[in-house]
Amino acid sequence: HNGTTMAAPTVAKATAKEAVKQAPKVVQAAGSIIAMGASIVVSLAQDANNAKKIEICNNRNAAKSRLVHSSNRLQDELNHLQRECKEIEQERSELDSKIQDEEKAMSTFRHVRNDETVKFLVAIGSSGDGKSTVLNRLEGDLSKWGDNGSFESGDSDQSVTTKLFHKECTIRSVSSVLVDTPGYNDTKKRDNLHFNNLATYLYGCGGVDAFLLVVNGTKIRFDRNLQDMLQCYDRFFGAMFWNHLIIVLVRIEGVEKEKYDNTNRGEKLKQNLNETFGLDDTCNVPIIPIGYDADFTAFCGQVMDAAIEIANHNSKLSCGAIKSPIKKHRTKRRALMNRISQLNDKIRDRQGRYQEVSNQIRIIDDKLNNPEKLPIFTNRNAAV
């Protein structure tokens, strides 16, 4: 028993010594295990970090691709809008030139008001029949011979008016424009220029309310010259010319006034007019007589009543030769300017969006060129 008891401490000492002896090896083995574990952790971390880098890079490239596509689309839209705007600007510039040309062509009546409240009256007739005198009466000339007005008149059958002339005035509180024309079958044979000059003069006037055909009232037949003239006006202004015609019979004074009243000459003249020119009975041309002993105030009232009646049933008469397209040009120009304004708004919008996309592309390029070192810590969600 004593031998056994004494051997136990000896064994314990030997074991302790052996443990002490083996301790460095154990520590070394543990260190190796720890180092191996750390290496594995670092390797795994590096792999995860590299994978995150690749994920982020792919996300950024995909986002950049989408942005580049948007940028190209915006650039295409911008180019298209700028081309359209340039084309419309060119069209507007050409239209401005046309408007400028029209304003020059219609310079005669450019500053003359001729709307629905204004009566535009044009006197026509043969040379020396008294157109200018009639216009003077309408202007308010109450002199014995009707030669104190704005329109030059004479007392012979020679043509006094050689150029077209107009005067703005007020007749019975109605704003009016009176136009005097050279006599048809002019004494110097200027008929070939008559309608060319008329078209040039009236160009852009806005239309005629009534033509005052001044004729010698002592006759009830239309001579060849008057027939030719009226047929020319028919061709020039169209069939509606007859709806805008007022006949003023001059020289109806004294005995002629008695004959006119007693023989119903006005109605006979109207019948002759319808038969000569093939007009139907619905074409009721007013016929107004005047002489040197007439009541000129009453005469003005009759003419204006007839002109107002015509205007109440007909728009102002125009034709291609005197109708200016300037209103149409100006309306189109306003539409073009509105379109240009809309396009410029769209261009500014596309430019702003294009700049914003370009900035986003530059930011992504900077991140692609300078990626995060440790995105697993700084950009765990792989944000672009």
C-alpha positions in Angstrom: 0.0 0.0 0.0 2.7 2.4 0.9 4.5 1.7 -2.4 1.4 2.5 -4.4 0.8 5.7 -2.5 4.3 7.0 -3.1 4.2 6.3 -6.9 1.2 8.6 -7.6 3.1 11.9 -7.1 5.8 10.7 -9.3 3.4 10.0 -12.1 1.8 13.4 -11.7 5.1 15.2 -11.9 6.0 13.3 -15.0 2.7 14.2 -16.6 3.1 17.9 -15.8 6.6 17.9 -17.1 5.4 16.3 -20.3 2.5 18.9 -20.6 5.0 21.7 -20.1 7.1 20.1 -22.7 4.2 19.8 -25.2 2.8 23.3 -24.5 4.8 25.1 -27.3 3.6 22.6 -29.8 0.0 23.0 -28.7 0.3 26.8 -28.8 1.9 26.5 -32.2 -0.8 24.2 -33.5 -3.5 26.6 -32.1 -1.8 29.5 -33.7 -1.7 27.6 -37.0 -5.4 26.9 -36.7 -6.2 30.5 -35.9 -4.1 31.8 -38.7 -5.7 29.3 -41.1 -9.1 30.5 -39.9 -8.2 34.1 -40.3 -6.8 33.4 -43.8 -10.1 31.7 -44.7 -12.0 34.7 -43.3 -9.9 37.2 -45.2 -10.2 35.1 -48.4 -13.9 34.9 -48.0 -14.1 38.7 -47.3 -12.0 39.4 -50.3 -14.1 37.2 -52.5 -17.3 38.9 -51.1 -15.7 42.3 -51.7 -14.7 41.4 -55.2 -18.2 40.0 -55.9 -19.7 43.2 -54.6 -17.4 45.3 -56.8 -18.4 43.3 -59.8 -22.1 43.6 -58.8 -21.8 47.3 -58.3 -19.8 47.7 -61.6 -22.4 45.7 -63.5 -25.2 47.8 -61.9 -23.5 51.0 -62.8 -22.8 49.9 -66.4 -26.4 48.9 -66.8 -27.5 52.2 -65.4 -25.1 54.0 -67.6 -26.4 52.1 -70.6 -30.0 53.1 -69.8 -28.9 56.7 -69.3 -26.9 56.7 -72.6 -30.0 55.3 -74.3 -32.1 58.1 -72.8 -29.4 60.6 -73.7 -29.4 59.5 -77.3 -33.2 59.6 -77.4 -33.3 63.1 -76.0 -30.6 64.2 -78.4 -32.6 62.8 -81.3 -35.8 64.6 -80.0 -33.8 67.8 -79.5 -32.3 67.6 -83.1 -35.8 67.0 -84.5 -37.3 69.9 -82.6 -34.5 72.2 -83.6 -34.8 71.2 -87.2 -38.6 71.8 -87.1 -38.2 75.1 -85.4 -35.6 76.2 -88.0 -37.9 75.2 -90.8 -40.8 77.1 -89.3 -38.5 80.1 -88.6 -37.6 80.1 -92.3 -41.3 79.9 -93.2 -42.1 82.8 -90.9 -39.2 84.8 -92.4 -40.6 84.2 -95.9 -44.1 85.1 -94.7 -42.7 88.3 -93.2 -41.3 89.2 -96.6 -44.7 88.5 -98.2 -46.5 90.6 -95.7 -44.0 93.4 -96.3 -44.5 93.2 -100.0 -48.3 93.2 -99.5 -48.1 96.3 -97.3 -46.2 98.1 -100.0 -48.6 96.9 -102.7 -51.6 98.0 -100.7 -50.1 101.3 -99.6 -53.0 103.4 -101.0 -55.5 102.1 -98.4 -53.0 100.8 -95.8 -54.1 103.4 -93.3 -57.7 103.7 -94.4 -60.3 102.0 -92.3 -62.8 99.9 -94.3 -64.7 97.6 -91.9 -68.4 96.9 -91.7 -69.1 100.4 -90.3 -67.5 102.1 -93.3 -69.2 102.4 -96.7 -66.7 102.1 -99.6 -68.1 103.7 -102.8 -66.5 103.7 -106.2 -67.8 106.0 -109.0 -67.6 104.6 -112.5 -68.8 105.8 -115.9 -67.9 107.3 -119.2 -65.7 110.3 -119.5 -67.4 113.6 -118.8 -70.7 112.2 -117.4 -70.1 113.9 -114.0 -68.6 111.3 -111.6 -66.5 113.8 -109.9 -69.4 116.2 -109.4 -71.6 113.4 -107.9 -68.8 112.6 -105.5 -68.4 116.2 -104.5 -72.1 116.3 -103.8 -71.8 113.2 -101.6 -68.8 114.8 -99.8 -71.1 117.7 -98.9 -70.5 120.3 -101.7 -73.7 122.4 -101.9 -72.3 124.8 -104.5 -74.3 125.6 -107.6 -72.1 123.6 -110.0 -70.7 121.0 -107.5 -67.1 122.0 -108.2 -66.0 123.0 -104.7 -65.3 119.6 -103.4 -62.1 117.4 -103.2 -62.8 115.9 -106.7 -61.8 117.9 -109.7 -64.7 118.3 -112.1 -65.4 120.0 -115.5 -68.3 121.1 -117.6 -67.5 119.2 -120.8 -67.4 115.7 -122.0 -63.6 115.8 -121.7 -62.0 113.6 -119.0 -60.8 115.6 -116.1 -60.0 112.7 -113.8 -56.9 111.0 -115.2 -55.8 109.2 -112.0 -57.7 107.3 -109.4 -58.3 109.4 -106.2 -60.1 108.8 -103.0 -61.4 110.8 -100.1 -62.5 109.8 -96.6 -65.6 111.6 -95.4 -68.8 111.3 -93.4 -72.1 111.1 -95.2 -75.2 111.3 -92.9 -73.1 110.2 -89.9 -71.8 107.2 -91.8 -68.0 106.9 -92.3 -67.4 106.6 -96.0 -64.6 106.3 -98.6 -65.3 107.8 -102.0 -63.2 106.7 -105.0 -63.1 108.6 -108.3 -62.0 106.7 -111.4 -60.9 107.9 -114.9 -63.7 107.7 -117.4 -64.1 104.5 -119.3 -63.5 105.2 -123.0 -61.2 107.9 -121.9 -60.6 110.8 -124.4 -56.9 109.7 -124.7 -57.8 106.1 -125.2 -56.4 104.8 -122.0 -59.0 102.0 -121.6 -56.4 99.2 -121.7 -54.9 100.5 -118.5 -58.2 101.2 -116.8 -58.7 97.9 -115.0 -55.0 97.4 -114.4 -54.8 100.8 -112.7 -58.1 100.1 -110.9 -56.7 96.8 -109.6 -53.5 98.3 -108.5 -55.2 101.2 -106.8 -57.9 99.2 -105.0 -55.5 96.4 -104.1 -55.9 95.6 -100.4 -58.7 98.2 -99.9 -60.9 95.6 -98.2 -63.7 95.5 -100.7 -66.3 97.7 -102.3 -69.8 98.3 -100.9 -71.3 99.9 -104.0 -70.3 101.0 -107.4 -72.0 104.3 -108.4 -72.6 104.1 -112.2 -73.0 107.8 -113.2 -74.8 108.1 -116.6 -76.5 110.8 -118.6 -80.1 110.5 -117.5 -81.5 112.0 -120.6 -81.0 108.6 -122.3 -82.7 105.4 -121.5 -80.5 103.2 -123.6 -77.1 101.9 -122.8 -74.7 102.8 -125.6 -72.0 100.5 -126.8 -69.4 102.1 -124.6 -71.4 101.6 -121.4 -72.3 98.0 -122.4 -68.6 97.2 -122.9 -67.7 98.9 -119.6 -70.3 97.1 -117.6 -69.4 93.7 -119.2 -65.8 94.3 -118.3 -66.8 95.1 -114.7 -68.9 91.9 -114.7 -65.9 89.9 -115.8 -63.5 91.7 -113.4 -65.6 91.4 -110.3 -67.9 88.5 -111.2 -71.7 88.3 -111.3 -72.0 89.7 -107.8 -71.1 93.1 -109.3 -74.7 93.7 -110.2 -75.8 93.3 -106.6 -73.4 96.1 -105.7 -74.5 98.5 -108.4 -76.3 101.9 -107.9 -77.2 103.9 -111.0 -77.0 107.7 -110.6 -78.8 109.6 -113.4 -77.4 113.1 -113.9 -78.8 116.1 -115.7 -82.3 115.4 -114.5 -83.4 118.9 -114.0 -86.0 121.3 -115.5 -87.8 119.8 -118.4 -85.8 116.6 -118.2 -87.1 116.2 -114.6 -90.7 116.4 -115.8 -90.0 114.0 -118.6 -88.3 111.6 -116.1 -91.3 111.7 -113.8 -94.0 111.6 -116.4 -92.5 108.8 -118.6 -91.4 106.6 -115.7 -87.9 106.7 -117.2 -86.3 105.1 -114.2 -88.3 101.9 -114.5 -87.7 101.8 -118.2 -84.0 102.1 -117.7 -84.0 99.3 -115.2 -86.0 97.1 -117.6 -83.5 98.0 -120.3 -80.6 97.1 -118.0 -82.1 93.7 -117.2 -82.7 92.9 -120.8 -79.4 94.1 -122.1 -77.3 92.2 -119.6 -79.6 89.2 -119.0 -80.3 90.0 -115.4 -83.3 88.4 -113.6 -86.0 90.4 -111.9 -84.5 89.7 -108.5 -81.6 92.0 -109.4 -83.2 95.3 -108.3 -80.6 98.0 -109.1 -81.4 101.3 -107.3 -81.7 104.2 -109.7 -81.3 107.7 -108.3 -81.7 110.9 -110.3 -80.0 114.2 -109.7 -79.8 117.6 -111.4 -78.4 121.0 -110.6 -81.6 122.1 -109.1 -81.9 119.0 -106.9 -82.1 118.7 -103.1 -78.5 117.6 -102.6 -78.9 116.7 -99.0 -81.8 114.4 -99.9 -79.7 113.0 -102.8 -77.0 112.1 -100.3 -79.6 110.4 -98.1 -80.9 108.3 -101.1 -77.4 107.2 -102.1 -76.4 106.2 -98.6 -79.7 104.4 -98.0 -79.1 102.4 -101.1 -75.5 101.6 -100.1 -76.6 100.6 -96.6 -79.3 98.3 -98.0 -76.7 96.7 -100.3 -74.3 96.2 -97.4 -77.1 94.7 -95.3 -77.6 91.9 -97.8 -74.1 91.5 -99.2 -70.5 91.4 -98.0 -68.0 93.9 -99.4 -67.3 93.0 -103.0 -63.8 91.9 -103.9 -62.0 89.8 -106.4 -58.6 88.1 -106.8 -57.1 91.2 -108.5 -57.8 93.5 -105.6 -58.0 91.1 -102.7 -54.8 91.0 -100.7 -53.9 87.8 -98.9 -52.3 89.8 -96.1 -55.0 88.9 -93.5 -54.4 85.2 -94.3 -50.6 85.7 -94.1 -50.9 87.5 -90.7 -53.2 84.7 -89.4 -50.8 82.1 -90.5 -47.9 84.1 -89.1 -49.6 84.1 -85.7 -50.0 80.4 -85.9 -46.4 79.9 -86.8 -45.2 82.2 -83.9 -47.4 80.1 -81.5 -45.8 76.9 -82.9 -42.3 78.4 -82.6 -43.1 79.3 -78.9 -44.3 75.7 -78.2 -41.2 74.2 -79.9 -38.9 76.5 -77.9 -40.5 75.4 -74.7 -40.0 71.7 -75.7 -36.4 72.5 -76.8 -35.7 74.0 -73.4 -37.3 71.0 -71.7 -35.2 68.5 -73.7 -32.0 70.5 -73.1 -32.6 70.5 -69.4 -33.4 66.8 -69.3 -30.4 66.1 -71.6 -28.1 68.0 -69.3 -29.4 66.2 -66.2 -28.8 62.8 -67.9 -25.4 63.9 -69.0 -24.5 64.8 -65.4 -25.7 61.4 -64.1 -23.6 59.7 -66.7 -20.5 61.7 -65.6 -21.2 60.8 -62.0 -21.4 57.1 -62.9 -18.2 57.3 -65.1 -16.4 58.9 -62.1 -17.5 56.0 -59.9 -16.6 53.4 -62.5 -13.1 55.0 -62.8 -12.7 55.3 -59.0 -14.6 52.4 -57.4 -15.0 52.0 -53.6 -12.2 50.0 -51.9 -14.4 48.1 -49.6 -17.9 48.2 -51.0 -19.0 45.3 -48.7 -18.8 47.9 -45.9 -19.5 51.2 -47.7 -22.0 50.1 -50.4 -23.6 46.9 -49.1 -26.8 47.4 -51.2 -24.8 47.7 -54.4 -26.2 51.2 -55.0 -25.3 52.8 -58.3 
